[in-house]
Amino acid sequence: MQVAGFGQAAACLCRVIGSGDHRGLPFAIVDKRAATIRLFTAEGAFLGASPALLGQTPGDAIADGVGERT
């Protein structure tokens, strides 16, 4: 599969489609370097993209025990 215009996210897209990890569902790929989220159909067709706010700032703290909750 050749994917133009997705940079390093193209390799991730190929892995998702090739491995079937998405279990036949639509999925999103977050490209941290480009600060972008890209949405795809279950078949891997591009639906759209949007800028994404990423990173940790003083207001991005995780509450204690959040990983232990059900």
N, C-alpha and C positions, 0 to 999 in steps of 0.2 A: 504494500500500500504506500503510495507516495502522497505526502501531505505538505503542501506549500504554504508558507506564511504563518506557521505555528511555532517555529523555532524549536527549542528543546521539548516543548509540549508534544510535538509530533511523535517522538519516540514513545511517550507515555500513551498517546492515543493508539498507536499500533499495538502496544502491549495489552491494553484493555480489550481491544477488539479480538486480538489473536488468542488471548488466554480465556476469554469468556467470563472474566471476573465480575463483570457488570450484571451477570445472570439474565441477560436479555432485556435489561431495563435502560432507560435513558440515563445519562450520567454527565457529570461536570468535571472539568480538569482545572485546577487552580495553578497558574503559572506565577510563582513567587517573583521571579526575576522581572517579568513584564507587569506584575501587579494586575493580572487579568484573570477573570473566570470565564471559561468557555463551555457552552452547553452543547451536547450532542444527543442525537436520537439513539435508540438501542442499536441501530445498524452502523452508527458512527458518522452519520451525516451531521454537519455543522449546523446548529440552530442560531447561535448568536454569541456575543461576547459583551462583557461589561468590565469596567475598571473595578478592582477589588482593593479594599483597604486591608493591608496586612502588616504584621509586625507587632512588637510589644511596646507599649508605652505605659507610663505610670497608671493609667486607668484600666489596663487590660489584665488585671489580677484574676486568678482563679480562686474560687472559694475553697477553703479547707475541706478535704474529704470528697470533693466533687467526683473524683474517679472511683470512689467506692460506693456511690449511690446506685440503686437499681433503676 
